[in-house]
């Protein structure tokens, strides 16, 4: 029997709240029954001053992620994430002009050509009228320019921005130059990665957002399990990112209309005039996670954001090395953004908390072993919040799998259960990868830009393929 979106949403809300309560009880944060004598200890007497301070400090640092968890919980509870169809609010013929902009180094021309063709067909299916695709590349890929609908922009090797922006930020800034830009300020730009596939629902969501016109920037959900799955471990691990989009991202944009924690670099919708005002020209520090830096500058300048209905589809990294390097670059880019002098503290405080929650993972993840071995006296508020963080983060994997794989399991719920179990089994792998990424990112060169291969035709073994084939661009 097929359940409608409202029933699924109701089941999800009940399951989420029940999961948090049960998790709190199992972890002992909500005491049930007799208290154990194991907690009736003097930590200073048992572990010494240094040991007690270390244990309490680890407990406190693990709460740096609390604001994210609260936003994720509220986003998942307050909004129905199970609606399958986005309804257009006005005729597509009346919609503003939209430019889909794809930025690539030009290393995988066949992938770009194939995806542009697919995405144009999707726009036709959505009855979209006023649009074009613009591919911005470092190396010419010779797109079939059959109509005014496709434009290829090759960034000259000699091009330099005023502040020395690099990599993708440099290419995006080149598009904004007066002698290159062909868009009016009231037109809209949809930024896509070279592997991003749009859906009819996302096109409808974009048109609704642009026609509404209340906000200058918007973003929606990206899923990673559509089509052929190349690497099951990385795809299941990325189910957390799907839930993060449906939770934290949706909550911050729908309630506050601000990028409190930043945003992603794909499925970004901008008003052309606003993008030109914010610019991508923010020097080398703004070039590693150019998306995050851009959002913080726009936040500083009082632009507003909105969540966009409808999902787009991408691929998770095909091998573990790419997965690690991707996370490392994100960490380094966010680090540079969080420490940028151009961004006031009031605009980046939540980003800083998010960064250091991530950066301290090698220490906070030790609590899995330290808590049972070195118990501390009960403190209801602290115990409750620590357990709450664990409960929300675990549920994020479950929700992400349901959101990502439901279309594959319409006739077999047991398959969905297996996917959920699989995602939970990837958590130790994810923790290890994140910890290694932190160590490499915090102590390594922060001005490298690792390009992840998303063309499955070039991949031989998704687990053991050599990292040497993937280009690394470095600032010397």
Number of C-alpha atoms within 10 A of each C-alpha: 5 7 8 11 15 13 11 15 20 13 11 18 18 11 13 21 15 12 17 19 17 14 20 21 15 13 16 17 21 17 14 9 6 6 11 9 8 12 14 12 13 12 19 12 10 13 15 12 11 9 15 17 14 13 19 14 12 17 20 14 17 23 19 20 19 20 16 25 22 17 18 24 25 16 25 25 20 13 16 16 22 15 14 12 14 16 12 15 13 13 13 18 11 12 19 17 19 25 23 21 23 22 20 24 20 19 18 17 18 14 16 23 16 12 16 24 13 14 19 20 16 19 20 12 12 18 15 22 16 15 20 19 21 21 24 24 22 18 16 16 21 11 15 11 10 8 8 9 13 19 18 18 18 20 21 12 8 5 10 16 17 8 13 16 23 27 19 22 26 24 26 23 21 23 20 19 12 10 8 11 13 11 17 11 13 17 17 26 26 22 21 22 17 25 21 22 22 24 20 22 20 26 27 25 24 27 26 21 23 26 16 12 13 11 16 21 30 24 29 25 23 25 23 26 24 15 10 9 16 20 17 20 22 25 22 30 25 26 26 22 18 24 31 26 23 27 26 25 29 29 28 22 23 16 12 13 20 25 27 23 23 22 24 18 16 21 27 21 28 24 21 22 18 16 20 18 12 18 16 27 24 24 17 19 22 26 27 29 24 29 22 25 27 24 24 28 21 24 22 18 13 11 18 18 25 25 25 26 24 24 22 21 20 20 25 25 27 27 23 19 18 24 20 20 23 17 18 27 24 20 25 27 25 26 22 21 29 26 14 16 9 13 18 15 15 9 21 23 14 19 22 19 20 21 21 17 18 19 20 17 19 17 13 20 15 11 16 9 9 13 12 10 9 16 15 21 13 16 10 13 10 15 18 18 18 20 21 23 21 18 21 22 19 18 19 25 27 25 22 26 31 21 18 24 20 17 12 15 14 12 12 10 12 10 15 21 15 12 21 20 15 18 25 19 14 18 17 11 15 20 14 15 18 21 22 18 26 23 15 18 21 15 10 13 13 21 20 19 24 17 17 20 21 21 18 16 9 10 17 11 13 18 18 12 15 14 15 7 11 14 14 14 13 13 12 6
